């Protein structure tokens, strides 16, 4: 009875947080739940359930195979989408979090520490959002202050000293834009991270697991291998910010998302990332177990590849990787 209640409550949460374009999917999911509940009363509804589940799978595939860039942004922001701490809890063993930047305070929007993935010691850094209003205010919706970026690079430099690879989970709409953050050197902190990460003599793998917004994302994103999850995005600015600047109209965010080429496959075609991480049908939030296993396998495979590169060469290769981005040729007619 308790298990049934837990499942129903879980479905209710999924229904309550559904996205606008998911309406036909939600209707079918509700039908499946209702049929299953009735079947527990001794009525054989197995054929009906199979029929609706078949329609549901078809509907999910039809919707999620044809998402627009703006719809992918919405999926990346889904309130039930897995966050950094979820992945740490899933496959980072013996994780020990390190706190504070030794200058100002401990920024809760950015997690940093050490643990083990498949028996390999690693450093893990990542943005962390909240699940409710109280936690979101504590973690500033995943928007880190300068002390967060200073904490991250402090921990990454410890990893370099210990000869440990770094795994970075990116999930932020952007660095925190408040007056206090600016007064404490937000731009300088991010710029220093870019410079210092480029010089770290240890392998770095970065994964955009949700939102990858502007310098806030880049502050922990200078890596040897950069991956973006299928329904995540990585962009110089949010669609709303772009629309507000270009057209003075937030309502044109869908148009901006299309123009920014911010989706995973757009970025891969432009040579800006190293790979796209597939998500389960319907997004990472619908099947966390499969998502976590896929992500772990990508990280392990990437670290295995990077471990074969001599440390004296790794910074030079990283430098070349980023120097090649945005290269173009001009021809004189």
Secondary structure as GFF3:
##gff-version 3
##sequence-region A 1 333
A	DSSP	alpha_helix	2	16	.	.	.	ID=ss1
A	DSSP	three_ten_helix	20	22	.	.	.	ID=ss2
A	DSSP	alpha_helix	23	39	.	.	.	ID=ss3
A	DSSP	alpha_helix	46	64	.	.	.	ID=ss4
A	DSSP	alpha_helix	69	76	.	.	.	ID=ss5
A	DSSP	alpha_helix	84	91	.	.	.	ID=ss6
A	DSSP	beta_strand	93	97	.	.	.	ID=ss7
A	DSSP	beta_strand	110	117	.	.	.	ID=ss8
A	DSSP	beta_strand	120	127	.	.	.	ID=ss9
A	DSSP	alpha_helix	133	139	.	.	.	ID=ss10
A	DSSP	three_ten_helix	140	142	.	.	.	ID=ss11
A	DSSP	alpha_helix	146	162	.	.	.	ID=ss12
A	DSSP	beta_strand	165	172	.	.	.	ID=ss13
A	DSSP	alpha_helix	179	183	.	.	.	ID=ss14
A	DSSP	alpha_helix	186	199	.	.	.	ID=ss15
A	DSSP	beta_strand	204	213	.	.	.	ID=ss16
A	DSSP	alpha_helix	214	218	.	.	.	ID=ss17
A	DSSP	beta_strand	225	229	.	.	.	ID=ss18
A	DSSP	beta_strand	233	235	.	.	.	ID=ss19
A	DSSP	alpha_helix	239	247	.	.	.	ID=ss20
A	DSSP	three_ten_helix	250	252	.	.	.	ID=ss21
A	DSSP	alpha_helix	253	260	.	.	.	ID=ss22
A	DSSP	alpha_helix	264	269	.	.	.	ID=ss23
A	DSSP	beta_strand	275	277	.	.	.	ID=ss24
A	DSSP	three_ten_helix	284	286	.	.	.	ID=ss25
A	DSSP	alpha_helix	288	306	.	.	.	ID=ss26
A	DSSP	alpha_helix	311	323	.	.	.	ID=ss27
###
